[in-house]
Amino acid sequence: MKLVTYKENSLTHVGLLTADDKKIIPVTEAEKTLLGTALIPDTMIGLLNGGEQMISLLQELQEKFVANPSRTLELEAVQLLAPIPRPSKNIFCVGVNYREHLSEVEDVLDNPNIPKFPVVFSKAPTTVIGPHTMVKRYANIVSQLDYEVELAVIIGKKGSEIKKEVAYDHVFGYTIINDISARDLQFRHGQWFLGKSCDTFAPMGPWIVHKSKISNPQELEIECRINGELRQLNNTKNMIFDIPTIIETISSVITLEPGDIIATGTPSGVGLGFNPPKFLQSGDIMELRIEKIGVLTNIVEEKESS
């Protein structure tokens, strides 16, 4: 099950992808046609808050569609938005969660050793944009614009003090996030929030894959290409802290709720790690791929931001 948020005729809707990932089934429209009900919300946050009932309805909808196809939309005919266009709170992010990435940024860290606990920071909700949307350049104040491909976990069940053993019970699914970073702002201010939270600095998508379609999220190939050049290539099995540990750590003091997003860290190969660095420039095309999820593509804007 792959879920999208899309815009058609200026209206925003939730959709299901067909099995070939080429078409969208309008969820609320198909529910009325195929199931004769109108229970599924037309927003991703609303759907996630519906819990297991919504998942069951979506699965039934998919089965009915296979037997009796209803109207679909071509992906190219609509605008794909971020699966959760406006998160209800900050995105939870984990820093230096791959050993090779730690080694390439150790010169700018206060403590370059392998962390004993997850390093958690956040990005503002206003950072989120969808596929094929321009990332602002901020050329007048930023000269060290960087990319970071990351597996993002979407929470589907509310919980606090969640133990690792049951962490996946609280996961709805997974998507891709690009943790865009203004390195000069990030390190100039002594903490990471400002350099990570500029508007448009969290491209996300292209959809959410339900956890039932990914048996082991800790064994997914993850890569990033800039203008076709392979920059990052790794596997989620090489995380220092796995997903259950991250969920346990955050939920020990913060209640996790449906629609919360956790970015699990980036592998080596970021622009900062090259000698000389390979920071993003105007017009650069970023293609992020995670196995069993898909490809997230965005471009750095050409013009300077005011």
Secondary structure, 3 states (H helix, E strand, C coil): CEEEEEEECCEEEEEEECCCCCEEEEHHHHHHHHHCCCCCCCCHHHHHHCHHHHHHHHHHHHHHHHHCCCCCEEHHHCEECCCCCCCCCCEEEEECCEHHHHHHHHHHCCCCCCCCCCEEEEECHHHEECCCCEECCCCCCCCCEECCEEEEEEECCCECCCCHHHHHHHEEEEEEEECCEEHHHHHHCCCCHHHHCCCCCEEEEEEEEEHHHCCCCCCCEEEEEECCEEEEEEEHHHECCCHHHHHHHHHCCCCECCCCEEECCCCCCCHHHCCCCCCCCCCCEEEEEECCCEEEEEEECCCCCC
